[in-house]
Amino acid sequence: MKKSVLTRYRIMAYVTGVLLVALTFGMIGKYALKLDAAEDFTQVVSIAHGWLYVLYLIFAFDLGSKAKWPVKKQLWVLLAGTVPTAAFFVERRISRELDAKSVGDAPAVAKA
């Protein structure tokens, strides 16, 4: 599997995660604190998160299909972009797993 597939997923996981946390704070400001500016903020961030989440789904699905994940794991990764902060933890775990796998698959270097 190409490193670029993992990199695309990682970037979108962080972007989606940051936008979802920002949206959560915006919703708290809008509904709990009754801030007027939070309404416009949440509208912009929710639209951005929605469109970028679609890209996250595409890249996560691409990664999962190339890594030959079972359906349950694939769904777990896809849904991580819907829970605030979950994308960060899932991305870290997936990256470590795939990095360890790629190190294990690398051909041994002959020592002189």
Contacts in CASP RR format, 6 or more apart in sequence:
PFRMAT RR
TARGET T0000
AUTHOR 0000-0000-0000
METHOD contacts of the structure
MODEL  1
MKKSVLTRYRIMAYVTGVLLVALTFGMIGKYALKLDAAEDFTQVVSIAHG
WLYVLYLIFAFDLGSKAKWPVKKQLWVLLAGTVPTAAFFVERRISRELDA
KSVGDAPAVAKA
1 63 0 8 1.000
1 66 0 8 1.000
1 67 0 8 1.000
1 98 0 8 1.000
1 102 0 8 1.000
5 59 0 8 1.000
5 62 0 8 1.000
5 63 0 8 1.000
5 66 0 8 1.000
6 63 0 8 1.000
6 95 0 8 1.000
6 98 0 8 1.000
8 59 0 8 1.000
8 62 0 8 1.000
8 63 0 8 1.000
9 56 0 8 1.000
9 59 0 8 1.000
9 60 0 8 1.000
9 62 0 8 1.000
9 63 0 8 1.000
9 91 0 8 1.000
9 94 0 8 1.000
10 91 0 8 1.000
10 95 0 8 1.000
12 52 0 8 1.000
12 55 0 8 1.000
12 56 0 8 1.000
12 59 0 8 1.000
12 60 0 8 1.000
13 56 0 8 1.000
13 60 0 8 1.000
13 80 0 8 1.000
13 81 0 8 1.000
13 87 0 8 1.000
13 88 0 8 1.000
13 90 0 8 1.000
13 91 0 8 1.000
14 87 0 8 1.000
14 88 0 8 1.000
14 91 0 8 1.000
15 52 0 8 1.000
15 56 0 8 1.000
16 49 0 8 1.000
16 52 0 8 1.000
16 53 0 8 1.000
16 56 0 8 1.000
16 81 0 8 1.000
16 87 0 8 1.000
17 81 0 8 1.000
17 84 0 8 1.000
17 85 0 8 1.000
17 87 0 8 1.000
17 88 0 8 1.000
19 45 0 8 1.000
19 48 0 8 1.000
19 49 0 8 1.000
19 52 0 8 1.000
20 49 0 8 1.000
20 81 0 8 1.000
20 82 0 8 1.000
20 83 0 8 1.000
20 84 0 8 1.000
20 85 0 8 1.000
20 87 0 8 1.000
21 84 0 8 1.000
21 85 0 8 1.000
22 45 0 8 1.000
23 42 0 8 1.000
23 45 0 8 1.000
23 46 0 8 1.000
23 49 0 8 1.000
24 84 0 8 1.000
26 38 0 8 1.000
26 41 0 8 1.000
26 42 0 8 1.000
26 45 0 8 1.000
27 38 0 8 1.000
27 42 0 8 1.000
29 35 0 8 1.000
29 38 0 8 1.000
30 38 0 8 1.000
30 39 0 8 1.000
30 41 0 8 1.000
30 42 0 8 1.000
53 81 0 8 1.000
53 82 0 8 1.000
56 81 0 8 1.000
56 87 0 8 1.000
57 78 0 8 1.000
60 74 0 8 1.000
60 77 0 8 1.000
60 78 0 8 1.000
60 80 0 8 1.000
61 74 0 8 1.000
61 78 0 8 1.000
63 77 0 8 1.000
63 94 0 8 1.000
64 73 0 8 1.000
64 74 0 8 1.000
64 77 0 8 1.000
65 74 0 8 1.000
67 98 0 8 1.000
69 77 0 8 1.000
76 90 0 8 1.000
77 90 0 8 1.000
77 94 0 8 1.000
79 86 0 8 1.000
80 86 0 8 1.000
80 87 0 8 1.000
80 89 0 8 1.000
80 90 0 8 1.000
80 91 0 8 1.000
81 87 0 8 1.000
81 90 0 8 1.000
END
